[in-house]
Amino acid sequence: MSFDWDAAVDAYAHLSVTYGEAKRVMISLDHIRKAIRAELMSSRPDRAYNAQLRDALCHPDYLQACEEYATAVGKEAELRHALKAYELRFEMWRTESATRRAEMNLAR
């Protein structure tokens, strides 16, 4: 049974693009989350910094942004590990191929 390297490389390339998009979304949501926190804190300049921060961190808009960010982080990690699995499979194949070649050379 032969392995279809063209399909594997195409799948890896597609997964890389998907991973790049997930990383972009994750970074974007992180900046949005920080902007929401800053906006919420600046809406109450009369309060102490700790009070502003406490109020911002428990605000529903900020909590929603944190939830979206957490989802994006999970997706990015899932795709990063899928890419790593492709890389590990390739390294396993390389090692097995090198071992097979070395065994053939010894058998001569």
GIPE-V272668 format. One record per residue. N is the residue number from 1. SS is DSSP state (hx for helix, st for strand, lp for the rest). PHI is phi in whole degrees, -180 to 180 (999 if undefined). Layout:
# GIPE-V272668
n->N ss->SS phi->PHI
n->N ss->SS phi->PHI
This chain:
# GIPE-V272668
n->1 ss->lp phi->999
n->2 ss->lp phi->-100
n->3 ss->lp phi->-89
n->4 ss->lp phi->-88
n->5 ss->hx phi->-68
n->6 ss->hx phi->-62
n->7 ss->hx phi->-66
n->8 ss->hx phi->-65
n->9 ss->hx phi->-67
n->10 ss->hx phi->-64
n->11 ss->hx phi->-64
n->12 ss->hx phi->-64
n->13 ss->hx phi->-64
n->14 ss->hx phi->-64
n->15 ss->hx phi->-64
n->16 ss->hx phi->-64
n->17 ss->hx phi->-66
n->18 ss->hx phi->-62
n->19 ss->hx phi->-64
n->20 ss->hx phi->-60
n->21 ss->hx phi->-66
n->22 ss->hx phi->-64
n->23 ss->hx phi->-65
n->24 ss->hx phi->-61
n->25 ss->hx phi->-63
n->26 ss->hx phi->-61
n->27 ss->hx phi->-66
n->28 ss->hx phi->-61
n->29 ss->hx phi->-66
n->30 ss->hx phi->-65
n->31 ss->hx phi->-67
n->32 ss->hx phi->-63
n->33 ss->hx phi->-60
n->34 ss->hx phi->-67
n->35 ss->hx phi->-67
n->36 ss->hx phi->-62
n->37 ss->hx phi->-61
n->38 ss->hx phi->-64
n->39 ss->hx phi->-64
n->40 ss->hx phi->-65
n->41 ss->hx phi->-69
n->42 ss->hx phi->-76
n->43 ss->lp phi->-74
n->44 ss->lp phi->-128
n->45 ss->lp phi->-67
n->46 ss->lp phi->-77
n->47 ss->lp phi->-100
n->48 ss->lp phi->-66
n->49 ss->hx phi->-55
n->50 ss->hx phi->-62
n->51 ss->hx phi->-69
n->52 ss->hx phi->-60
n->53 ss->hx phi->-64
n->54 ss->hx phi->-58
n->55 ss->hx phi->-63
n->56 ss->hx phi->-67
n->57 ss->hx phi->-69
n->58 ss->lp phi->-106
n->59 ss->lp phi->-71
n->60 ss->hx phi->-57
n->61 ss->hx phi->-64
n->62 ss->hx phi->-69
n->63 ss->hx phi->-64
n->64 ss->hx phi->-65
n->65 ss->hx phi->-63
n->66 ss->hx phi->-65
n->67 ss->hx phi->-65
n->68 ss->hx phi->-64
n->69 ss->hx phi->-64
n->70 ss->hx phi->-62
n->71 ss->hx phi->-63
n->72 ss->hx phi->-65
n->73 ss->hx phi->-63
n->74 ss->hx phi->-63
n->75 ss->hx phi->-65
n->76 ss->hx phi->-62
n->77 ss->hx phi->-65
n->78 ss->hx phi->-60
n->79 ss->hx phi->-71
n->80 ss->hx phi->-62
n->81 ss->hx phi->-71
n->82 ss->hx phi->-66
n->83 ss->hx phi->-63
n->84 ss->hx phi->-63
n->85 ss->hx phi->-64
n->86 ss->hx phi->-60
n->87 ss->hx phi->-63
n->88 ss->hx phi->-67
n->89 ss->hx phi->-61
n->90 ss->hx phi->-64
n->91 ss->hx phi->-64
n->92 ss->hx phi->-63
n->93 ss->hx phi->-62
n->94 ss->hx phi->-61
n->95 ss->hx phi->-64
n->96 ss->hx phi->-63
n->97 ss->hx phi->-66
n->98 ss->hx phi->-64
n->99 ss->hx phi->-64
n->100 ss->hx phi->-62
n->101 ss->hx phi->-65
n->102 ss->hx phi->-65
n->103 ss->hx phi->-66
n->104 ss->hx phi->-66
n->105 ss->hx phi->-68
n->106 ss->hx phi->-71
n->107 ss->hx phi->-74
n->108 ss->lp phi->-73
